[in-house]
């Protein structure tokens, strides 16, 4: 019996612990930031469309600098908890607190609220980077077995999508429990503030549990002295360039869909749909996709094995995403077709569920390639680019949505001192733009994803 191999194998509890990390970051924090924040900033907080677009763009471009620095810093960390775990353990509570504060609307004037939004959003991005970059890098040091890396990656995605399902499904019911007229911006702001506290506490607990339940079995070969050469090495690393481009595209794909769905329900479907006691609003609508992603994220390793390569499985996932997104555009904007919309959206999520675990497993392959080529580990730096791509992709898509709605004719109006979108400016051209942003724009991105995957040089 190979006892060394047994000792190197991860337990089920450790895989669950690793899943809790993305349940917090991806299933709670990023899910709410992606799906609710554009709507929150314009309809509850009171920012103009232009301010909301600029805020999300500046904050994410800020991450283009901070994420690689964080990756390089994490690679050089040494503590009794290891290299990457201490960032989760010590960062968990600040992570939850800043998230809760970001969903709070202060009683300031327009300039004060704008300053608060920028300061807290940038701080949230720093905290997300400080936790999520080391979390992603953990995959490179928990095991050296490729199959087990795929399993960890699958558990991660199942955790993220399972918690995303819970978050999105519970969202409208928590709002109902808090009470009040949701068309009133002040009431909506109060609801979001309480939701921020609830989910901020959950995110902090899950992040801390992840740091305590996981193990770092491999010791990275550190480059002890900081050097800009490592950043130059990235751009000479063809697999990294290709993978990062693919990662940005996947986040464009998700970013458009998640950021525009709240507008789609409010302005194309006239608000939430109630079937008996069951509420279908924008969060519940996307929750169906989350549970689908969870299931197919778990199936992804087996599907990849059946196809024969990660690259082939990713290509098939992109095809599914493209075809189903085009189909969605031709569904009439009528609530009587709500179940058809859900079915087509779920089919799109089959593709998303398949490719999501592959992203991080392929980044692990890129990290291994870089270590072999350069002689030192740059795992944190490489995984930071995945987080950077996530933020950059969602930033551009979120900003474009706000700008494109403005170009299509949407304007702002002040109601009782709070700025929100003027319902009278929602013309047929605005509604068509919203519908296309959920369907045709992502379809085009899926085509480019598939093409870029073809050029990925690591053929595992």
VEXVEX-364434 format. One line per 5 residues: number of its first residue (from 1); for each residue x, y, z of C-alpha. Coordinates in Angstrom, 2 decimals. Layout:
BEGIN
NUM = X:Y:Z | ...
END
This chain:
BEGIN
1 = 0.00:0.00:0.00 | 1.31:3.43:-0.95 | 0.90:5.33:2.33 | 2.41:8.51:0.86 | -0.32:8.53:-1.78
6 = -3.04:7.98:0.84 | -1.72:10.88:2.92 | -1.70:13.13:-0.15 | -5.36:12.38:-0.95 | -7.94:14.96:0.11
11 = -10.88:13.98:2.30 | -14.53:14.68:1.48 | -14.69:17.25:4.29 | -11.76:19.14:2.76 | -13.46:19.24:-0.63
16 = -16.62:20.55:1.03 | -14.49:23.10:2.90 | -12.96:24.24:-0.37 | -16.45:24.51:-1.89 | -17.51:26.84:0.95
21 = -14.93:29.38:-0.21 | -16.62:29.91:-3.56 | -20.05:29.54:-1.98 | -19.16:32.74:-0.12 | -17.27:34.62:-2.85
26 = -19.11:33.39:-5.93 | -22.47:32.23:-4.57 | -23.13:35.21:-2.33 | -20.89:38.25:-2.84 | -20.20:38.08:-6.58
31 = -23.70:36.83:-7.40 | -25.35:39.79:-5.66 | -22.79:42.22:-7.08 | -23.39:40.89:-10.60 | -27.17:40.55:-10.61
36 = -28.36:43.23:-8.19 | -25.81:46.03:-8.15 | -26.58:47.77:-11.47 | -30.28:47.83:-10.47 | -29.46:48.73:-6.82
41 = -27.23:51.67:-7.74 | -29.75:53.20:-10.18 | -33.11:52.34:-8.54 | -32.32:52.29:-4.80 | -29.04:54.07:-4.09
46 = -29.82:56.89:-6.51 | -26.84:57.04:-8.89 | -27.41:58.11:-12.48 | -26.90:55.59:-15.28 | -23.66:57.36:-16.20
51 = -22.37:57.34:-12.59 | -23.24:53.66:-12.15 | -21.48:52.76:-15.40 | -18.38:54.78:-14.53 | -18.24:53.42:-10.98
56 = -18.26:49.77:-12.06 | -15.76:50.42:-14.83 | -13.24:52.33:-12.67 | -13.49:49.80:-9.83 | -12.83:46.84:-12.10
61 = -10.00:48.54:-13.98 | -8.51:49.26:-10.56 | -8.39:45.47:-10.13 | -6.24:45.10:-13.23 | -3.47:46.53:-11.03
66 = -4.38:45.11:-7.60 | -5.07:41.50:-8.60 | -1.59:40.70:-10.01 | 0.04:42.48:-7.05 | -2.08:40.39:-4.68
71 = -1.12:37.21:-6.52 | 2.57:38.03:-6.28 | 2.20:38.94:-2.59 | 0.30:35.74:-1.80 | 3.02:33.65:-3.50
76 = 5.55:35.04:-0.99 | 3.45:34.64:2.15 | 4.81:32.33:4.85 | 2.88:31.57:8.04 | 1.84:28.70:10.29
81 = -1.31:28.40:8.16 | 0.68:28.08:4.94 | 0.95:30.34:1.91 | -2.62:31.05:0.82 | -4.89:29.98:3.71
86 = -3.99:32.87:6.08 | -5.56:35.35:3.68 | -8.88:33.50:4.01 | -8.65:33.09:7.77 | -7.73:36.69:8.59
91 = -9.68:38.27:5.74 | -13.04:36.58:6.35 | -14.58:39.05:8.83 | -13.48:42.28:7.05 | -14.79:40.71:3.82
96 = -18.29:40.30:5.28 | -18.34:43.73:6.96 | -17.36:45.67:3.84 | -19.95:43.79:1.75 | -22.70:44.73:4.23
101 = -21.62:48.39:4.23 | -21.65:48.48:0.43 | -25.37:47.61:0.39 | -26.16:50.40:2.87 | -27.49:53.69:1.46
106 = -26.36:56.63:3.64 | -28.49:59.72:4.10 | -26.08:61.97:2.21 | -26.54:64.45:-0.60 | -25.79:63.46:-4.23
111 = -22.05:64.23:-3.96 | -21.70:62.47:-0.59 | -23.53:59.37:-1.84 | -21.39:59.30:-4.96 | -18.20:59.50:-2.85
116 = -19.51:56.78:-0.49 | -20.35:54.48:-3.41 | -16.92:54.89:-5.00 | -15.02:54.45:-1.70 | -16.95:51.37:-0.57
121 = -17.01:49.75:-4.01 | -13.24:50.13:-4.39 | -12.71:48.82:-0.85 | -14.97:45.86:-1.63 | -12.88:45.07:-4.69
126 = -9.71:45.15:-2.57 | -11.26:42.78:-0.01 | -12.58:40.47:-2.72 | -9.10:40.35:-4.25 | -7.41:39.73:-0.88
131 = -9.65:36.71:-0.25 | -10.42:35.31:-3.69 | -6.97:35.36:-5.30 | -5.42:33.22:-2.51 | -8.54:31.04:-2.55
136 = -8.14:30.25:-6.24 | -4.40:29.70:-5.77 | -5.10:27.02:-3.15 | -6.03:24.64:-5.96 | -2.40:24.61:-7.07
141 = -1.03:23.48:-3.67 | -3.69:21.12:-2.28 | -2.87:18.25:-4.65 | -0.60:17.41:-7.58 | -3.02:14.83:-9.00
146 = -4.76:16.19:-12.13 | -7.94:14.16:-11.59 | -8.21:15.40:-8.02 | -7.72:18.98:-9.20 | -10.73:18.46:-11.48
151 = -12.68:17.16:-8.48 | -11.75:20.14:-6.31 | -12.72:22.44:-9.17 | -16.05:20.65:-9.57 | -16.75:20.89:-5.82
156 = -15.91:24.59:-6.02 | -18.43:25.18:-8.77 | -21.10:23.08:-7.07 | -20.60:25.14:-3.90 | -20.78:28.44:-5.80
161 = -23.86:27.52:-7.79 | -25.68:25.80:-4.89 | -25.22:28.90:-2.74 | -26.05:31.10:-5.71 | -29.34:29.21:-6.05
166 = -30.12:29.74:-2.36 | -29.14:33.41:-2.53 | -31.20:34.22:-5.61 | -34.21:32.11:-4.64 | -34.41:33.61:-1.14
171 = -33.88:37.21:-2.29 | -37.51:38.20:-3.04 | -38.83:36.34:0.02 | -36.42:38.21:2.29 | -37.63:41.45:0.69
176 = -41.26:40.44:1.38 | -40.40:39.61:5.01 | -38.82:43.04:5.47 | -41.93:44.58:3.92 | -42.77:47.87:2.27
181 = -43.50:49.11:-1.23 | -40.61:47.97:-3.43 | -41.38:50.73:-5.94 | -40.32:53.26:-3.31 | -36.53:53.83:-3.62
186 = -36.21:54.46:0.16 | -37.93:51.16:0.99 | -35.82:49.34:-1.59 | -32.65:50.82:-0.05 | -33.76:49.63:3.43
191 = -34.37:46.12:2.10 | -30.94:45.95:0.46 | -29.25:47.16:3.67 | -30.75:44.30:5.70 | -29.97:41.80:2.95
196 = -26.35:43.03:3.03 | -26.07:42.28:6.76 | -27.59:38.78:6.41 | -25.44:37.70:3.51 | -22.34:39.51:4.80
201 = -22.42:37.37:7.96 | -22.88:34.18:5.92 | -20.01:35.08:3.58 | -17.66:35.73:6.51 | -18.49:32.41:8.22
206 = -18.07:30.37:5.02 | -14.77:32.04:4.09 | -13.35:31.38:7.55 | -14.52:27.73:7.42 | -12.79:27.29:4.05
211 = -9.48:28.56:5.43 | -9.68:26.26:8.45 | -10.89:23.09:6.68 | -8.40:22.97:3.78 | -4.73:21.85:3.67
216 = -1.70:22.95:1.68 | 0.20:19.76:0.81 | 2.60:21.15:-1.79 | 5.20:23.77:-0.98 | 5.63:26.24:-3.86
221 = 9.12:26.99:-5.12 | 9.18:30.67:-4.19 | 10.90:33.50:-5.96 | 11.86:35.23:-2.71 | 12.74:38.61:-4.26
226 = 10.10:40.61:-6.05 | 10.84:41.14:-9.74 | 8.88:42.63:-12.61 | 10.30:39.79:-14.72 | 7.50:37.53:-13.49
231 = 4.93:39.87:-15.07 | 6.85:39.82:-18.35 | 6.95:36.00:-18.16 | 3.15:35.97:-18.11 | 2.87:37.68:-21.48
236 = 5.44:35.27:-22.96 | 3.30:32.38:-21.69 | 0.98:31.53:-24.61 | -1.34:29.26:-22.54 | -1.80:32.10:-20.01
241 = -2.61:34.69:-22.70 | -5.13:32.35:-24.30 | -6.69:31.26:-20.99 | -7.03:34.80:-19.69 | -8.74:35.91:-22.91
246 = -11.16:32.99:-22.60 | -11.80:33.86:-18.96 | -12.61:37.49:-19.82 | -15.04:36.28:-22.49 | -16.85:33.90:-20.12
251 = -17.36:36.80:-17.74 | -18.63:38.99:-20.56 | -21.12:36.21:-21.29 | -22.31:35.93:-17.69 | -21.95:39.65:-17.03
256 = -24.44:40.75:-19.67 | -27.04:38.19:-18.59 | -26.82:38.79:-14.86 | -26.56:42.58:-15.00 | -29.51:43.09:-17.35
261 = -32.03:40.53:-16.01 | -33.44:42.89:-13.34 | -34.18:45.49:-16.04 | -35.65:42.74:-18.20 | -38.20:41.81:-15.55
266 = -39.05:45.40:-14.62 | -39.32:46.85:-18.11 | -39.98:43.93:-20.52 | -42.16:41.72:-18.29 | -43.73:44.43:-16.07
271 = -42.26:43.22:-12.80 | -42.38:39.93:-10.93 | -44.63:37.05:-12.03 | -46.75:35.45:-9.30 | -48.00:31.91:-9.85
276 = -50.13:31.13:-6.82 | -47.82:31.70:-3.85 | -44.67:31.24:-5.97 | -42.82:34.44:-6.88 | -40.75:34.58:-10.07
281 = -38.69:37.75:-10.16 | -35.26:38.35:-11.69 | -33.35:36.58:-8.89 | -35.63:33.53:-8.85 | -35.48:33.38:-12.66
286 = -31.69:33.13:-12.54 | -31.84:30.72:-9.59 | -33.14:28.02:-11.95 | -29.92:28.44:-13.88 | -27.85:28.24:-10.69
291 = -29.22:24.82:-9.77 | -28.58:23.66:-13.35 | -24.99:24.95:-13.18 | -24.55:23.14:-9.86 | -25.68:19.82:-11.38
296 = -23.64:20.13:-14.58 | -20.67:21.53:-12.69 | -20.64:18.22:-10.81 | -21.02:16.31:-14.07 | -18.31:18.33:-15.83
301 = -15.34:16.04:-14.92 | -17.20:12.96:-16.26 | -18.30:14.86:-19.38 | -14.71:16.00:-19.96 | -13.47:12.42:-19.63
306 = -16.13:11.26:-22.12 | -15.25:13.99:-24.65 | -11.55:13.23:-24.22 | -10.11:16.65:-23.35 | -10.83:19.82:-21.40
311 = -10.52:21.81:-24.60 | -13.14:19.70:-26.39 | -15.56:19.84:-23.45 | -15.18:23.63:-23.26 | -15.90:23.99:-26.98
316 = -19.11:21.97:-26.69 | -20.17:24.13:-23.74 | -19.63:27.30:-25.81 | -21.78:25.88:-28.63 | -24.62:25.16:-26.18
321 = -24.41:28.69:-24.79 | -24.48:30.26:-28.25 | -27.42:28.29:-29.68 | -29.68:28.64:-26.64 | -28.95:32.36:-26.30
326 = -30.01:32.98:-29.91 | -33.22:30.98:-29.31 | -34.08:33.13:-26.28 | -34.13:36.33:-28.38 | -37.10:35.01:-30.40
331 = -39.29:34.28:-27.36 | -42.06:36.93:-27.13 | -41.79:39.51:-24.31 | -44.88:38.21:-22.55 | -45.27:36.67:-19.11
336 = -47.39:33.86:-20.58 | -44.11:32.53:-22.01 | -42.30:32.64:-18.64 | -41.81:28.87:-18.42 | -40.38:28.74:-21.96
341 = -37.98:31.52:-20.95 | -36.96:29.51:-17.88 | -36.42:26.33:-19.92 | -34.22:28.06:-22.51 | -32.27:29.89:-19.78
346 = -31.75:26.57:-17.99 | -30.40:25.01:-21.20 | -27.94:27.91:-21.47 | -26.87:27.15:-17.91 | -26.01:23.58:-18.96
351 = -23.15:25.04:-21.01 | -22.12:27.44:-18.24 | -22.13:24.59:-15.72 | -19.87:22.47:-17.91 | -17.26:25.12:-18.64
356 = -17.08:26.76:-15.18 | -15.01:24.04:-13.42 | -12.85:23.67:-16.52 | -11.72:27.30:-16.27 | -9.95:26.82:-12.94
361 = -8.62:23.37:-13.78 | -7.12:24.80:-16.98 | -5.59:27.67:-14.98 | -3.95:25.03:-12.76 | -2.48:23.49:-15.94
366 = -1.17:26.93:-16.94 | 0.41:27.34:-13.47 | 2.13:23.93:-13.77 | 3.38:24.85:-17.25 | 4.79:28.16:-15.94
371 = 6.58:26.44:-13.04 | 8.22:23.93:-15.39 | 9.22:26.66:-17.83 | 10.49:29.31:-15.38 | 11.72:27.17:-12.47
376 = 9.74:29.05:-9.78 | 6.08:29.02:-8.78 | 3.80:31.85:-9.93 | 0.58:30.07:-8.94 | -0.88:33.04:-7.08
381 = -0.02:35.44:-9.88 | -1.55:33.19:-12.53 | -4.73:32.51:-10.56 | -5.01:36.24:-9.83 | -5.41:36.80:-13.55
386 = -8.48:34.56:-13.44 | -9.99:36.76:-10.74 | -8.90:39.88:-12.65 | -10.60:38.55:-15.80 | -13.76:37.87:-13.80
391 = -13.91:41.46:-12.57 | -12.81:43.02:-15.85 | -15.40:41.07:-17.86 | -18.25:41.94:-15.52 | -17.08:45.57:-15.33
396 = -17.17:46.13:-19.07 | -20.49:44.31:-19.47 | -22.08:46.14:-16.51 | -20.87:49.51:-17.74 | -21.95:48.81:-21.31
401 = -25.45:47.89:-20.15 | -25.89:51.22:-18.36 | -24.48:53.12:-21.33 | -26.45:51.19:-23.96 | -29.71:51.68:-22.07
406 = -28.98:55.39:-22.06 | -28.19:55.37:-25.78 | -31.41:53.44:-26.46 | -33.37:56.24:-24.80 | -33.63:55.48:-21.06
411 = -33.46:58.59:-18.87 | -33.41:59.33:-15.12 | -36.06:61.05:-12.96 | -36.13:62.24:-9.34 | -38.85:60.84:-7.04
416 = -39.03:62.22:-3.47 | -35.36:63.17:-3.56 | -34.24:59.79:-4.98 | -33.04:59.37:-8.57 | -34.34:56.39:-10.53
421 = -35.03:55.42:-14.17 | -37.97:57.27:-15.71 | -40.60:54.62:-16.59 | -41.93:56.83:-19.39 | -38.55:56.61:-21.17
426 = -38.84:52.81:-21.55 | -39.77:52.65:-25.22 | -39.85:49.62:-27.53 | -36.24:50.34:-28.56 | -35.11:50.23:-24.91
431 = -36.98:46.97:-24.34 | -35.46:45.43:-27.49 | -32.00:46.52:-26.32 | -32.60:44.87:-22.93 | -33.79:41.65:-24.60
436 = -30.75:41.58:-26.92 | -28.36:42.22:-24.02 | -29.67:39.07:-22.38 | -29.53:36.96:-25.56 | -27.81:38.12:-28.75
441 = -24.86:39.88:-27.13 | -23.96:36.77:-25.04 | -24.46:34.55:-28.12 | -21.83:36.50:-30.05 | -19.44:36.26:-27.12
446 = -19.96:32.48:-26.93 | -18.85:32.18:-30.58 | -15.57:33.97:-29.79 | -15.12:31.78:-26.67 | -15.31:28.65:-28.80
451 = -12.79:30.02:-31.32 | -10.32:31.01:-28.59 | -10.61:27.58:-26.94 | -9.50:26.01:-30.22 | -6.18:27.87:-29.93
456 = -5.51:26.87:-26.30 | -2.19:24.98:-26.58 | -2.34:22.65:-23.53 | -4.15:19.59:-24.86 | -5.26:17.79:-21.70
END
